[in-house]
Amino acid sequence: MNLTVILLNVPVAAEQLSNWDMFLEASILMLIGLLTVFAVLTIIILLGNLLIKTVNRFFPEEVKPIVNAVQTIDSNVQEAINKAILTISGGKKAAQKIEKL
């Protein structure tokens, strides 16, 4: 039995196929399956990238300006944060600047 018989799908009784012929047929089917999966995944990736570029081009994300105004923190909260830092550090560290983000 040769590869031509397997590829052309010539009907042959199962008893006539050797182990090598069955291995070749299985290998060919596996290769076709792997190539199909690779092709489909490649198409999905390319279409996904195209979709991302299209959406970014026609619907760009609005850039909001950063406001430099620092929001004030209540003095009680600042005092509590400072006491917590002093307690944890054993009196060695203190807060330099406390800002609300």
C-alpha positions as CSV (number, residue, x, y, z in Angstrom):
1,M,0.0,0.0,0.0
2,N,1.4,3.4,-0.8
3,L,0.6,7.0,-0.1
4,T,-1.1,7.5,-3.4
5,V,-3.8,5.0,-2.5
6,I,-4.3,6.7,0.9
7,L,-4.5,10.2,-0.6
8,L,-6.8,9.3,-3.5
9,N,-9.1,7.5,-1.0
10,V,-9.2,4.3,-3.0
11,P,-11.4,1.8,-1.2
12,V,-9.3,-0.9,0.4
13,A,-10.4,-3.4,3.0
14,A,-9.1,-2.7,6.5
15,E,-7.4,-6.1,6.6
16,Q,-5.2,-5.0,3.6
17,L,-3.8,-1.9,5.4
18,S,-0.6,-2.3,7.3
19,N,0.3,-0.5,10.5
20,W,2.5,1.9,8.5
21,D,-0.4,2.7,6.1
22,M,-2.7,3.4,9.1
23,F,0.0,5.6,10.7
24,L,0.4,7.5,7.4
25,E,-3.4,8.1,7.1
26,A,-3.6,9.2,10.7
27,S,-0.6,11.5,10.3
28,I,-2.2,13.1,7.2
29,L,-5.5,13.6,8.9
30,M,-3.7,15.2,11.9
31,L,-1.7,17.5,9.6
32,I,-4.8,18.6,7.8
33,G,-6.5,19.3,11.2
34,L,-3.5,21.2,12.5
35,L,-3.3,23.3,9.4
36,T,-7.0,24.1,9.5
37,V,-6.8,25.2,13.1
38,F,-3.7,27.3,12.3
39,A,-5.5,29.0,9.4
40,V,-8.7,29.7,11.4
41,L,-6.7,31.1,14.3
42,T,-4.6,33.3,12.0
43,I,-7.8,34.6,10.3
44,I,-9.3,35.4,13.8
45,I,-6.2,37.3,14.9
46,L,-6.0,39.3,11.6
47,L,-9.7,40.2,11.8
48,G,-9.4,41.1,15.5
49,N,-6.5,43.4,14.8
50,L,-8.4,45.0,11.9
51,L,-11.4,45.5,14.1
52,I,-9.2,47.2,16.8
53,K,-7.6,49.5,14.3
54,T,-10.9,50.4,12.7
55,V,-12.6,51.2,16.0
56,N,-9.5,53.2,17.2
57,R,-9.5,55.2,14.0
58,F,-13.2,56.1,13.8
59,F,-14.0,56.2,17.5
60,P,-10.9,57.5,19.3
61,E,-10.9,57.5,23.0
62,E,-11.5,60.9,24.5
63,V,-8.5,62.2,26.4
64,K,-9.6,64.0,29.6
65,P,-7.3,66.7,30.8
66,I,-5.6,66.1,34.1
67,V,-6.7,68.5,36.8
68,N,-3.8,69.7,38.9
69,A,-6.0,70.9,41.7
70,V,-5.2,68.9,44.9
71,Q,-8.2,68.0,46.9
72,T,-7.9,68.8,50.6
73,I,-8.1,66.1,53.2
74,D,-9.9,66.6,56.5
75,S,-7.4,67.5,59.4
76,N,-8.8,64.6,61.5
77,V,-8.0,62.1,58.7
78,Q,-4.5,63.6,58.3
79,E,-3.9,63.3,62.0
80,A,-5.1,59.7,62.0
81,I,-2.8,58.8,59.1
82,N,0.2,60.5,60.8
83,K,-0.5,58.6,64.1
84,A,-0.8,55.3,62.2
85,I,2.6,55.9,60.4
86,L,4.3,56.9,63.7
87,T,2.9,53.8,65.5
88,I,3.9,51.4,62.7
89,S,7.4,52.9,62.3
90,G,8.0,53.2,66.0
91,G,8.2,57.0,65.8
92,K,11.0,56.9,63.1
93,K,8.9,58.0,60.1
94,A,6.4,60.7,59.4
95,A,4.2,61.6,56.4
96,Q,5.7,64.3,54.3
97,K,2.7,65.0,52.1
98,I,-0.8,63.5,52.1
99,E,-2.9,64.0,49.0
100,K,-6.3,62.7,47.9
101,L,-6.1,61.0,44.6
